[in-house]
Amino acid sequence: MRHRMRGRKLGRNSSHRKAMFKNMAVSLIKTVRIDEEAENAPKVSGRITTTVQKAKELRPIIEKLITLAKKAKPHSENAVQYATSAEKNSSEWKTWRESEQWNQWNQALAPALSYRRRAFAELRDNEAVDILFDELAERFEERTGGYTRIVRLATVRLGDAGVQAIIEFVGERDRVKPKKRSASLDSDTSTEESEAATAEEAATEEVAEETAEATESEESEETKEG
């Protein structure tokens, strides 16, 4: 029995799996910023293509990293009030460095730095960490979970016919489901449509009758004159 052996092995040992998912997480996060002049620039931002099994294992890793970035955001915002705009190693900066305000800034920013170090330990990529804390944390600030989605592809992978899927961040290219109309609204609408059609038919008949009466009166006047 496989007690305490959660997760897919994917035909790899532990170190190989960790390295593979680290690289996949970095690749997915880096696609948020697309450099069009780069040689292998992604066509769609915030999306990579892989197999269904790998996408399902990668999803919780990405979700936890975004949660770390969201936890650090309020601490970073709180530390701004104690920060200084002086250039580093300038006289003004050195004065701020020796003041009590620096201690307050350091204490306020310490939790955010801790979360950032934890994310860097998982990704080992400075650019990916910057995107995670600067852009993704702000994008999903009001979302409580479910930051990614997995969509299966109809085409299989060449070579081994593996089932492919895309994993991407939500918030872009989202489908909006049309609201279902209730039966009472449908019946009211059909009744209104039938009443409108009946009114149109009655108006058409009245116009036709008035036209026929006008034609008959004109013919009788012409007969009298003749």
N, C-alpha and C positions, 0 to 999 in steps of 0.2 A: 504494500500500500504506500501511496505517495503522501504521507503525512508531512505537513509543514514544507511542502515543495510547490508553492503556488507559482503560477506563471508558465509561459512556454519556454522550452529550451532552444527551439529553432535550430537544432543541429549544431550548437556552439557551446563552448565552455563558458564559465562565468565571466572571466575577464574579457573574452571576445564579445559577449553580449553587451556588457557595460560600455565598452568602447564603441560598439556599433550604435547603440541608442544615444550615446553622447553625441556622436557625429550627426545622427539623424535629427536630434533636437536642435543642434546648432544650425543645421541646414534649414530647418523649418523656420526658426526665428529670424535668420538672416534674410529670408525671402521677403520679409516685411519691407526692407529697404532695397529697392531695385536700382542697380547702377546700369543704365541702358548702354553705357560704353564698355562694360565688361564683356569679356569673351563668352563666358557661359552664363549670361544673365538669365534669370528665370522669366518665363513668359507671363506668369500670373503671380501676384504677390500673396504671401501668406499661404502657400500651398506646395506640397510635395507629393509625388506618386511613389507608392510602395506596395507591398502585399497587404492583404487584409489582416493577417496575423501580426505582422510587425506594426501596423497602424494601431491595432488594439492594445499592444504592449507599450507603444510610444505615448499614447494619449494621456494616461495618468501621470507620466513624467512631466509632460508639458503643463498639465493642469496644476501640479504642485509648484512648479517654478513660477507660474503666473500668480499663484496665491502668495508666494514669498514676496514677489515684487509689489503686490497690493498692500501687504502688511508694512512694507518699508515706506510707502508713499506718505502717510500722515506724519511720520517721524521726520522725513526730509522737509516737508512743508513747515513743520513746527520749528525746525532749526534755522529757517530763513530769517526769522526776526532777530536772531543773534549774530548773523553773518555780517561780513564787511565787504565792501566793493573795492577796497584798496588793493593795489598790486602786491603780489607776494614779495617778501623781503624788503619792502619799502618801510620808511620810518613810521608811517601810519599803521601799516600792517603789523609791525613789531610792537607798537603801542597796544594795538588790539589783542595781540598774542599774549601780552602780559597782564591783560585786564581780566576782570571777573566775567565779562561777556564771553570771552573765549571758552571759559570753563562751561558756561551754560550752553554754548553752541556745541561743544564737544559732547556733553552729556545728552543733548537732544538728538544729535546725529548718530550716536553710538549704535542704537538698535538698527537703524537703516544700514549702517556699514556691516553689521553682523549678518543681516539678511543678504546683503550683496556678496559677502565672502562665501556664504553657503551656496549661493547660486553659481559663483565662479568655481567652487569646488566640484560642482556637478558638470559644468559646461567646459571649463578651461578655455574660454574665449572671451576676450574683453569686449569686442564689438557686439557679440550676442547678448552679453550681460547689459550693455548700454541700451540696446533695443528693448530688452525685457523690462528694464526698470523705467526707461524714459518714455516709451511709446505704448507697449502692451499694457502696462499697469494703468496708464491713463485711459486707454481705450475701454478696458473692462472694469473701470472703477465702480460702476453702478450695477455690475452683473455679479450674481452670487455664485456662479459655477457654470459648467458647460461652455468652456471657452473654445473648444474645437469640435469638429464633426468629421465623420468618416463616411465617404460615399463610394460605394462599389462601382467598378468600371465593367463595361460589357466585354472589353477585349482582355484576353489573357496574356501573360508574359511569354515572349518567345523563348524557346529552349526547353522550359519545364512546364509550360501551361499553368503557371501560378495565377491564382485569382488576384487581380490588382485592385487597388483602391486609392483614393486621394484623401489625405488628411489636411485640413485647412482650418484657419481661425474663423470664427463666426463674426457676424457684424457686417460683412460685405457679401454681395451676391445671395442674400437671404431670400427665400421664397415666402411670399405672403399668401396665406391660405384665405380663399374667399369665405365670407361668413355665410352659413347656411340659413336660409329663410324658413321661418316657421310655417306650419300648415295654415294657421289663422291668417297670417299675412298674405300667403298665396291665395287663399279663398277671397280675402278682401280685395286683393288686386284683380283677381279674375272677375269679381262682381263689378268693380269699377270699370274694367275694360268692356264688359258686356253692356253696362249702362251707357258708356260713352259711344259704343258702336250703335246701340239702339237710337240714341239721340242724333247721331250723324245720319242714320237712315231716315229718321223722321224729318230732319231738316232738308235732306235731299228731296224727299217726296213733296214737301211744301214748296220748294223752289220749282220743281217740275210742274206742279199744279198751277202756280202763279204764272209760269211761262205759257202753259197751255191756254189759260184764261185770257192772257194778254193777246195771244195769237188769234183766238176766236173773235175777240172784240175788234181787232184790226180788220179781219176779213169781213165782218158784218158791216163795218163803216164803209169799206171799199165797195161792197155790194149796193149799199144805199146810194152812194155817190154815182155809181154806174147807172 
